[in-house]
Amino acid sequence: MTVSQNPEGSGYDLAVVGAGVIGLACAWRAAQAGLSVVVLERDEPGSGASGVAAGMLAPVTEADFGEDALLRLNLDSRGMWPGFAAELEELTGLPSGYSEPGALVVAADRDDAEELRRLHTLQRRLGLDSEWLGPRATRSLEPGLSPRIAGAILAPQEGQVDPGAVVAALAHALVDAGGELCSGAEVIALHTHSGRVTGVRTAAGDTVQASRVLIAAGAWSSEGELGAEAGAPEVRPVKGQLLELRVRRGGSLPASRLVRTPRCYVVGRSDGRVVVGATMEEQGFDTTITADGVFRLLEAAYEVLPDIGELEFVRARAGLRPFTPDNAPVIGPGEIEGLLWATGHGRNGVLLAPLTARRMVEALRGVSTVVSA
Ligand SMILES: Cc1cc2nc3c(=O)[nH]c(=O)nc-3n(C[C@H](O)[C@H](O)[C@H](O)COP(=O)(O)OP(=O)(O)OC[C@H]3O[C@@H](n4cnc5c(N)ncnc54)[C@H](O)[C@@H]3O)c2cc1C
């Protein structure tokens, strides 16, 4: 990899570390705002969590007790997705897989129903758009659901994208807006002068000069020398295994909505792929696919959508979600002048990409401080 310095030779306005959905979205918006931007990715765009994610845009069914501030961020970003996807698709001519199918959180039995009733009460208290449906009403919406289910929460506003497609479109849009994207460029250290950031150094020994550096390295944001010298926020990897299945010739998707249970979710795509996710495992940086992970996901999906058993098994994958101790992302300036962070998006980085990019451009303009819900 050779990183060119920007044409004026004085360095870039912004160097972004990491080409996941967060780094790319921020870089695209910064390039659109007129900054000279380079994204440095040690592998390929989307090779982290963003390339594995299911792509649910699901703030209502992700809402949890004690996370009201995070919910507001998720809802704000959900509201931005229709415009964000339309702009991305129009500028690049590439799909994002955006759709608004709504979601059903299904109770497989009475115990689930009790748990989901509590969740529904919380959703109503928070003023969220959701409705409790009995088994018959639920199955009239999704006839593929098992006759044994005990009801469901309907959240009609939940959406989805195809994260792989979004990453590809963002990379395209970034370059169209004048930004540069360098794959195979691992950043190992910051350059500073008189207490402010002046660029980064790569593993290949290149120095990339930049007046601002944004670290969007996902689960690796606080790793190594870079994380230590940058005063990184605490970010840890939470492993998620996920299955990719496919509808066989002449078949149809097992459900038209996002289907969730307390143990799994099922996301169908318009091209016939079906994603079943995902485990939550504290295993450090391990991404091994385990028999237990595959078994439990299939079992959980089959429990409510028996037609899952008829689908073709394509592959199983694992990704590392970047989690902070309070589950809230860190978006904004760091402690060193010129250093910025966009990391710690946990289970909702795809959902939060439009909002993060907007907040980042505001931070680059100096009109906001650190966001931490
Ligand atoms: C199984 C699973 C399912 C998920 N489902 C959803 C979902 O349905 N909806 C949702 O909103 N979110 C979902 N998520 C969460 C979402 O994927 C993440 O929050 C999001 O992708 C984080 O994006 P990111 O750009 O911060 O990190 P990443 O996508 O991990 O990108 C970080 C990038 O930085 C690069 N990098 C790291 N260190 C360096 C370095 N030193 N130099 C250069 N490059 C470096 C990595 O190679 C990587 O490409 C899911 C995650 C998983 C694992």
Ligand as a Chemical Component Dictionary entry (heavy atoms), coordinates in Angstrom:
data_LIG
# 
_chem_comp.id                   LIG 
_chem_comp.type                 NON-POLYMER 
_chem_comp.pdbx_formal_charge   0 
_chem_comp.three_letter_code    LIG 
# 
loop_
_chem_comp_atom.comp_id 
_chem_comp_atom.atom_id 
_chem_comp_atom.alt_atom_id 
_chem_comp_atom.type_symbol 
_chem_comp_atom.charge 
_chem_comp_atom.model_Cartn_x 
_chem_comp_atom.model_Cartn_y 
_chem_comp_atom.model_Cartn_z 
_chem_comp_atom.pdbx_ordinal 
LIG C1  C1  C 0 -23.275 -10.793 14.363 1  
LIG C2  C2  C 0 -23.516 -9.303  14.397 2  
LIG C3  C3  C 0 -24.759 -8.798  14.052 3  
LIG C4  C4  C 0 -24.988 -7.415  14.074 4  
LIG N1  N1  N 0 -26.219 -6.940  13.695 5  
LIG C5  C5  C 0 -26.449 -5.606  13.680 6  
LIG C6  C6  C 0 -27.689 -5.098  13.254 7  
LIG O1  O1  O 0 -28.580 -5.853  12.864 8  
LIG N2  N2  N 0 -27.866 -3.740  13.268 9  
LIG C7  C7  C 0 -26.897 -2.875  13.681 10 
LIG O2  O2  O 0 -27.133 -1.677  13.684 11 
LIG N3  N3  N 0 -25.696 -3.344  14.100 12 
LIG C8  C8  C 0 -25.451 -4.672  14.117 13 
LIG N4  N4  N 0 -24.269 -5.164  14.553 14 
LIG C9  C9  C 0 -23.294 -4.228  15.132 15 
LIG C10 C10 C 0 -22.520 -3.534  14.034 16 
LIG O3  O3  O 0 -22.014 -4.503  13.140 17 
LIG C11 C11 C 0 -21.352 -2.732  14.632 18 
LIG O4  O4  O 0 -21.795 -1.892  15.670 19 
LIG C12 C12 C 0 -20.729 -1.855  13.547 20 
LIG O5  O5  O 0 -20.448 -2.626  12.389 21 
LIG C13 C13 C 0 -19.458 -1.192  14.045 22 
LIG O6  O6  O 0 -18.896 -0.534  12.937 23 
LIG P1  P1  P 0 -17.427 0.043   13.010 24 
LIG O7  O7  O 0 -17.170 0.697   11.708 25 
LIG O8  O8  O 0 -17.269 0.843   14.261 26 
LIG O9  O9  O 0 -16.503 -1.244  13.248 27 
LIG P2  P2  P 0 -16.024 -2.374  12.217 28 
LIG O10 O10 O 0 -17.050 -2.674  11.197 29 
LIG O11 O11 O 0 -15.512 -3.491  13.041 30 
LIG O12 O12 O 0 -14.830 -1.672  11.449 31 
LIG C14 C14 C 0 -13.598 -1.367  12.052 32 
LIG C15 C15 C 0 -12.550 -1.456  10.949 33 
LIG O13 O13 O 0 -11.337 -0.952  11.460 34 
LIG C16 C16 C 0 -10.269 -1.726  10.910 35 
LIG N5  N5  N 0 -9.122  -1.547  11.774 36 
LIG C17 C17 C 0 -8.983  -1.926  13.057 37 
LIG N6  N6  N 0 -7.806  -1.533  13.550 38 
LIG C18 C18 C 0 -7.139  -0.896  12.539 39 
LIG C19 C19 C 0 -5.887  -0.253  12.431 40 
LIG N7  N7  N 0 -5.036  -0.212  13.474 41 
LIG N8  N8  N 0 -5.530  0.306   11.240 42 
LIG C20 C20 C 0 -6.405  0.269   10.170 43 
LIG N9  N9  N 0 -7.607  -0.330  10.239 44 
LIG C21 C21 C 0 -7.990  -0.895  11.407 45 
LIG C22 C22 C 0 -10.834 -3.140  10.893 46 
LIG O14 O14 O 0 -10.149 -3.965  9.969  47 
LIG C23 C23 C 0 -12.293 -2.883  10.489 48 
LIG O15 O15 O 0 -12.499 -2.967  9.087  49 
LIG C24 C24 C 0 -23.973 -6.529  14.485 50 
LIG C25 C25 C 0 -22.719 -7.038  14.808 51 
LIG C26 C26 C 0 -22.482 -8.408  14.756 52 
LIG C27 C27 C 0 -21.114 -8.939  15.080 53 
# 
loop_
_chem_comp_bond.comp_id 
_chem_comp_bond.atom_id_1 
_chem_comp_bond.atom_id_2 
_chem_comp_bond.value_order 
_chem_comp_bond.pdbx_ordinal 
LIG C1  C2  SING 1  
LIG C2  C3  SING 2  
LIG C2  C26 DOUB 3  
LIG C3  C4  DOUB 4  
LIG C4  N1  SING 5  
LIG C4  C24 SING 6  
LIG N1  C5  DOUB 7  
LIG C5  C6  SING 8  
LIG C5  C8  SING 9  
LIG C6  O1  DOUB 10 
LIG C6  N2  SING 11 
LIG N2  C7  SING 12 
LIG C7  O2  DOUB 13 
LIG C7  N3  SING 14 
LIG N3  C8  DOUB 15 
LIG C8  N4  SING 16 
LIG N4  C9  SING 17 
LIG N4  C24 SING 18 
LIG C9  C10 SING 19 
LIG C10 O3  SING 20 
LIG C10 C11 SING 21 
LIG C11 O4  SING 22 
LIG C11 C12 SING 23 
LIG C12 O5  SING 24 
LIG C12 C13 SING 25 
LIG C13 O6  SING 26 
LIG O6  P1  SING 27 
LIG P1  O7  DOUB 28 
LIG P1  O8  SING 29 
LIG P1  O9  SING 30 
LIG O9  P2  SING 31 
LIG P2  O10 DOUB 32 
LIG P2  O11 SING 33 
LIG P2  O12 SING 34 
LIG O12 C14 SING 35 
LIG C14 C15 SING 36 
LIG C15 O13 SING 37 
LIG C15 C23 SING 38 
LIG O13 C16 SING 39 
LIG C16 N5  SING 40 
LIG C16 C22 SING 41 
LIG N5  C17 SING 42 
LIG N5  C21 SING 43 
LIG C17 N6  DOUB 44 
LIG N6  C18 SING 45 
LIG C18 C19 SING 46 
LIG C18 C21 DOUB 47 
LIG C19 N7  SING 48 
LIG C19 N8  DOUB 49 
LIG N8  C20 SING 50 
LIG C20 N9  DOUB 51 
LIG N9  C21 SING 52 
LIG C22 O14 SING 53 
LIG C22 C23 SING 54 
LIG C23 O15 SING 55 
LIG C24 C25 DOUB 56 
LIG C25 C26 SING 57 
LIG C26 C27 SING 58 
# 
